[in-house]
Amino acid sequence: MNISKYYNEFYTRAEKSAAHALLCRRVYGRNLCQHGMADMLQLEALLTQLAIQPTDIVLDLGCGNGYITEYLYDHAPAQYVGMDLSEAAIQQAQKHTATQSKKLKFVVGDFSQLDYPMQSFDKIVSIDSHYFLENAEPWLQRLYSMLRNNGKLAIFSDEGTGQTGYDDTDVSAAETLMGQRFSRLGYEYTAVNFTNANQAHWRLKKQIIEELFEQFADEDNLLLYDNRLNECTSANHNLDCRYLYIVHKR
């Protein structure tokens, strides 16, 4: 199953799943049908760091079914464009925001092949959505070109140094793969460290998922259960670091 087909299946199931909604509430603090690691405290930090203005145009890459984009809009009204590879996710986003605001737009698209003109956006957001890219630097260059002057690019990442089995917990932002990319590209950035919170997130997520096994099974949603549990067990997350990077374009 390719990525788009997988996420079509995931979001088709997740939006209707009471077990998944409960998982999101207990792990992230609110059900926004999350599939990454950014909980409500991290979203609040994102809003603080971006300082979105009413006249801004904001691009949310890998927006899923749009609940996080909608949350950002509710707390920082502006014009938003959400993009995701999953047609099912975008259809859900369009449906649940249809009567809310003309400033919320959702499109199906591959964010590794963006074709927006230069200086199209004031803010660009990528929440744990870059891991599938084979080469991140051309993508970062494209995003940077799409920013207007005084714009900001926000990226959540826990990839650290990219070395399997390496303890990244004390790694500085400058030592991470993302920090090194910014350095090579000459981009000015700041970073917020969420490493300790990230480790607590993974422990809590595994505990809650296992507690909800019967609910997922009763819904015939073990695909969701297996996916979320595999996130927790496929790697030793006690070795991870996590940063919110904010690139500043002057």
C-alpha positions as CSV (number, residue, x, y, z in Angstrom):
1,M,0.0,0.0,0.0
2,N,1.5,3.4,-1.0
3,I,1.5,6.4,1.3
4,S,-1.6,8.1,-0.1
5,K,-3.7,5.0,-0.1
6,Y,-2.6,4.2,3.5
7,Y,-3.5,7.7,4.8
8,N,-6.8,7.5,2.9
9,E,-7.6,4.4,4.9
10,F,-6.3,5.9,8.1
11,Y,-8.3,9.1,8.0
12,T,-11.5,7.3,6.7
13,R,-11.3,5.1,9.8
14,A,-9.9,7.7,12.3
15,E,-12.6,10.3,11.9
16,K,-15.3,7.8,12.7
17,S,-13.5,6.1,15.5
18,A,-14.5,6.8,19.1
19,A,-11.5,4.9,20.3
20,H,-9.1,7.1,18.3
21,A,-10.9,10.3,19.4
22,L,-10.4,9.2,23.0
23,L,-6.7,8.4,22.3
24,C,-6.2,11.9,21.0
25,R,-7.9,13.5,23.9
26,R,-5.9,11.6,26.5
27,V,-2.5,11.8,24.8
28,Y,-2.6,15.2,23.1
29,G,-5.0,17.1,25.3
30,R,-7.7,17.5,22.7
31,N,-9.1,15.4,19.7
32,L,-7.8,17.0,16.6
33,C,-7.3,13.6,14.9
34,Q,-3.6,14.0,15.4
35,H,-1.1,11.7,13.8
36,G,2.1,13.4,14.7
37,M,3.7,14.2,18.1
38,A,2.6,17.8,18.6
39,D,0.3,18.1,21.6
40,M,-1.7,21.1,22.7
41,L,1.3,22.7,24.5
42,Q,3.4,22.4,21.4
43,L,0.7,23.9,19.3
44,E,0.5,26.8,21.7
45,A,4.3,27.2,21.4
46,L,3.9,27.2,17.6
47,L,1.3,30.0,17.8
48,T,3.5,32.0,20.1
49,Q,6.6,31.6,17.9
50,L,4.8,32.4,14.6
51,A,2.8,35.4,15.9
52,I,0.4,35.1,13.0
53,Q,-1.2,38.3,11.9
54,P,-4.8,38.8,10.5
55,T,-3.3,39.8,7.1
56,D,-1.0,36.8,6.9
57,I,-1.3,33.9,4.4
58,V,-0.4,30.6,6.1
59,L,0.5,27.3,4.4
60,D,0.0,24.1,6.5
61,L,1.9,21.2,4.8
62,G,0.7,17.7,5.7
63,C,-2.4,19.1,7.3
64,G,-4.3,15.7,7.5
65,N,-8.0,16.3,7.8
66,G,-7.6,19.9,8.8
67,Y,-8.5,19.9,12.5
68,I,-5.1,21.3,13.5
69,T,-5.3,23.9,10.7
70,E,-8.7,24.9,11.9
71,Y,-7.4,25.1,15.5
72,L,-4.6,27.5,14.4
73,Y,-7.2,29.6,12.5
74,D,-9.5,29.8,15.6
75,H,-6.6,31.1,17.7
76,A,-4.9,33.2,15.1
77,P,-7.3,34.2,12.4
78,A,-5.7,34.7,9.0
79,Q,-5.9,33.1,5.5
80,Y,-4.9,29.4,5.6
81,V,-4.1,26.9,3.0
82,G,-3.9,23.3,4.1
83,M,-2.3,20.7,1.9
84,D,-2.1,16.9,2.2
85,L,-1.5,13.9,-0.1
86,S,-4.6,12.1,1.2
87,E,-7.7,12.8,-0.8
88,A,-9.9,11.4,1.9
89,A,-8.3,13.7,4.5
90,I,-8.8,16.8,2.4
91,Q,-12.4,15.9,1.7
92,Q,-13.0,15.6,5.4
93,A,-11.3,19.0,6.0
94,Q,-13.4,20.7,3.3
95,K,-16.6,19.2,4.7
96,H,-16.1,20.1,8.3
97,T,-15.0,23.7,7.5
98,A,-17.5,24.4,4.7
99,T,-19.7,26.7,6.8
100,Q,-17.0,28.3,8.9
101,S,-14.8,30.6,6.9
102,K,-13.8,31.4,3.4
103,K,-10.3,31.9,4.7
104,L,-9.8,28.2,5.2
105,K,-8.8,26.4,2.0
106,F,-7.8,22.7,1.7
107,V,-6.1,21.2,-1.4
108,V,-4.8,17.8,-2.3
109,G,-1.1,18.0,-3.2
110,D,2.4,16.5,-2.9
111,F,4.4,18.9,-0.9
112,S,7.6,17.5,-2.3
113,Q,6.6,19.0,-5.6
114,L,5.3,22.5,-4.7
115,D,4.6,24.9,-7.5
116,Y,3.5,28.0,-5.6
117,P,5.1,31.3,-6.8
118,M,7.9,32.9,-4.9
119,Q,6.9,35.0,-1.9
120,S,3.4,33.5,-1.7
121,F,3.1,33.0,2.1
122,D,3.9,34.9,5.3
123,K,4.1,31.7,7.4
124,I,4.6,28.0,6.5
125,V,4.0,25.2,8.9
126,S,5.2,21.6,8.7
127,I,4.3,19.4,11.7
128,D,6.2,16.1,11.5
129,S,5.5,15.9,7.8
130,H,9.0,15.9,6.2
131,Y,10.2,12.5,7.2
132,F,9.1,10.9,3.8
133,L,11.4,13.2,1.8
134,E,14.4,11.7,0.2
135,N,16.3,15.0,0.1
136,A,15.2,17.7,2.4
137,E,17.4,20.6,1.3
138,P,15.9,21.3,-2.1
139,W,12.5,21.2,-0.3
140,L,13.7,23.7,2.3
141,Q,15.0,26.0,-0.4
142,R,11.7,25.9,-2.2
143,L,9.8,26.7,1.0
144,Y,12.2,29.6,1.8
145,S,11.6,31.0,-1.7
146,M,7.9,30.8,-1.1
147,L,8.2,33.0,2.0
148,R,7.7,36.7,1.9
149,N,10.2,39.0,3.5
150,N,9.9,38.8,7.3
151,G,8.1,35.5,6.9
152,K,8.6,32.4,9.1
153,L,8.9,28.7,8.4
154,A,8.0,26.4,11.3
155,I,9.1,22.7,11.4
156,F,8.6,20.2,14.1
157,S,11.1,17.4,14.0
158,D,12.4,14.6,16.2
159,E,14.9,13.1,13.7
160,G,17.9,14.4,15.6
161,T,21.2,13.4,14.1
162,G,19.6,10.6,12.0
163,Q,21.8,7.9,13.4
164,T,19.9,4.8,14.4
165,G,20.5,3.9,18.0
166,Y,22.4,7.1,18.9
167,D,21.4,9.0,22.0
168,D,20.2,12.3,20.7
169,T,18.7,13.5,24.0
170,D,21.5,16.0,24.7
171,V,22.0,17.0,21.1
172,S,21.7,20.7,20.4
173,A,19.5,22.1,17.6
174,A,22.6,23.0,15.7
175,E,23.8,19.4,15.8
176,T,20.6,17.9,14.4
177,L,20.1,17.1,10.7
178,M,17.7,20.0,10.4
179,G,20.0,22.4,12.1
180,Q,22.9,21.4,9.9
181,R,20.7,21.8,6.8
182,F,19.8,25.4,7.9
183,S,23.5,26.1,8.5
184,R,24.5,24.9,5.1
185,L,21.8,26.9,3.5
186,G,22.6,30.0,5.5
187,Y,19.2,30.3,7.1
188,E,18.7,32.2,10.3
189,Y,16.7,30.1,12.8
190,T,15.7,29.7,16.4
191,A,14.6,26.4,18.1
192,V,12.5,25.4,21.0
193,N,13.5,22.2,22.8
194,F,10.7,19.7,23.5
195,T,12.9,16.6,24.1
196,N,11.7,15.9,27.7
197,A,8.1,16.4,26.7
198,N,8.5,14.1,23.7
199,Q,9.8,11.2,25.8
200,A,6.8,11.6,28.2
201,H,4.5,11.7,25.1
202,W,5.7,8.4,23.8
203,R,5.4,6.7,27.2
204,L,1.9,8.0,27.7
205,K,0.8,7.2,24.1
206,K,1.9,3.5,24.5
207,Q,0.1,3.2,27.8
208,I,-3.2,4.7,26.5
209,I,-3.2,2.7,23.2
210,E,-2.8,-0.5,25.1
211,E,-5.6,0.5,27.5
212,L,-7.8,1.1,24.5
213,F,-7.2,-2.2,22.7
214,E,-10.7,-3.6,23.3
215,Q,-12.4,-0.4,22.1
216,F,-10.4,-0.5,18.8
217,A,-11.1,-4.2,18.5
218,D,-14.8,-3.7,19.0
219,E,-14.8,-1.1,16.3
220,D,-12.9,-3.4,13.9
221,N,-10.2,-0.8,13.9
222,L,-7.1,-2.8,14.7
223,L,-5.5,-1.2,11.7
224,L,-5.5,2.1,13.7
225,Y,-4.5,0.3,16.9
226,D,-1.5,-1.4,15.2
227,N,-0.4,1.8,13.5
228,R,-0.4,3.9,16.6
229,L,1.2,1.1,18.7
230,N,3.9,0.6,16.1
231,E,4.8,4.3,16.3
232,C,5.7,3.7,19.9
233,T,7.6,0.4,19.6
234,S,9.4,0.6,16.2
235,A,12.2,2.6,17.7
236,N,13.6,3.5,21.1
237,H,12.1,7.0,21.6
238,N,14.0,7.4,24.9
239,L,16.9,8.3,22.6
240,D,15.1,10.9,20.6
241,C,15.3,14.7,20.7
242,R,12.6,17.0,19.5
243,Y,12.7,20.6,18.4
244,L,10.4,23.2,16.9
245,Y,12.5,25.1,14.4
246,I,11.6,28.6,13.3
247,V,13.3,29.9,10.2
248,H,13.3,33.7,9.9
249,K,13.4,35.3,6.4
250,R,14.5,38.9,6.6
